[in-house]
């Protein structure tokens, strides 16, 4: 059974807890890079089970999600209260052929987009953190909420990547 929007928000909130969202976001790309150091490209493309994403697919997803997050934050800053459209990550994965994307290029895109988004977030005035958009599935989300969700999203996928690599029969 697929989780509800509220269950998703609560699950992500549990990953982050009281950690600083910007610090978690800043550290995530390097943590992923360290996990991938001794893993072959073939292993990065292998799905752990049918219907579950490979590490390469997760990396492509992280890159796309970072683009989406940056767009959402910029849209909210330009027009507080703006609608935020949800997207179907599985359809994006299929339409963009995540399975065939180069994992290193996906990681580089993720890292580059993340650096730009963090620069923007760090430049915000305190009142701008409260600006919000209306997510089509989750309702009102402030920039602060989005930043926390993206940090938790990183932690979620870091766990998945680590689990896939650790359960893989061979690292190379």
N, C-alpha and C positions, 0 to 999 in steps of 0.2 A: 504494500500500500504506500502510495506517495505521501510524503509529509505535507501538512498544510503550511501556509505562509507563516503562521504564528509559531508552529513547531520548528520551522527552519530558523526563524529569528532567535528562538530560545536556545536551539542547539548551538548556533554560532556564538551567542552571548556566553554560553558555557565554556567555549574554547578560549575566549579572550579574558574573561573574568575582569580583574582590575588592572591588567597590563596596559601600558601606554600604547594606544593604537598606532601612533606615528612611528614609534620605535619598533614595533612589531613589523609594520610595513617596510620600514627601512632595512631591516635585517633579513627579510624573507628571501629576496633574490640570491644573496650570498649563501644562505643556508641551503637553498635548492642546488646551487652550483656545487657546493661541497658534497651533497648527497650523490650527485651525478658523476663525480670525478672518475670513479673506477667502474663505471657501468657502460657497456658497449651500446652503440646505437641500436643494434638488433634487440637487445633486452629492453631498451627504452620504448620500443614499438610493440612489444609483446603485451597483450591484454592479460591481466591476472586471471580473469574468468570471462566467459562469453557475456557480452552486454555491459562489461565494466571497462572504463577507459584505461588505456595504457599511460605510462608516464609521459610519452610524447603528446598524447591527446590532452592530458591534464595541463601540460605546459602551453599548448595552443589555446586552451580555454582560459588560462590565467592571463595570457597576452590580450585576448579579446575582452575579457572581463575588465582589465585595466583601462582599455580604450573606452568601454561603456561607462565605467565609474568616472573617468575624467570628464566625459561628455555630460554626465548627469550633474556633477558638481558645477561645471561651468554654466550649464543651463539654469541651475538654481540660482547661482550668483547673479546671472543676467536678468532673471525673471523669477523672483521668489514666488513659491506657490505653483510653479509650473508642473504639468503632468510628467510623470516618469513612466515610460512604457516598459513593461516586463518583456523578457525574451525567453524563448525556449532554448536552453543551452544544448540540448540533444539535437535539435534541428540545426542550430548553428554549427555544431560539430560535424554533422553530416554534410550540410551545404558547403562548408568551408574545407571539407576533407581533412579534418584534424589528424586522422591516422597517417596521412602522407606528409604532414608538415615536418620540417627539420627541427628536431628538439632544441638544438643550440640556437637556431634563429628565433624560435618562439621564446626561449629564455632571454635572449638579447632584447627582443621587442618588449617583453614584459618589464625587464629591468629599465629600459629607456623610458617607457611610458610611466613607470612607477616613479622614477626620479623627477620627471616633470610634474606629476601630480603632487608629489610630496613638496616640491618647491612652492606650488600654488597653495597647498594647505597651510604650510608654515608661514605664508605671507598674509593670511586672513586676519582681519580684525576680530576681536572677541564676539561682536554681535553677528558677524557673518557666519559663524559656526551654527547659529540658531536658524538661519535661513533654511527653508525646507521646500521639498517638492512633494507631489502626491503620487506615490507608486501605485500602479494599477492593480497590484495584488496585495501589497502590504500597507497601504495607506500612507499617512504623513511620515516622511523621513527627512530629518535635518541633515545638514552636511556633517555634523558631529556623528550622527547615527550611521551615515554612510561610511565615514572613515573607520568607525569601530567595526562595522560589518565586513569591510574589505580586509581589515587586519585579521578578523576571525576566519574569513574565507581563506586567507593565506594559511593559517594554522591548520585548518581542515585539510587543505590539499597537501601541505607538508606532511601531515600524518599519513595520507594516502600514498604519497610518493615513497616515503620511508618504508611503509608496510609492503608495497610492491617490490621494492629493491631487496628488502630483507627476506621475503618469502620466495624470491626468484631462486631457482636451483643453482645458478652460477652467476656471478657478477659480470663475467666477461663473455 
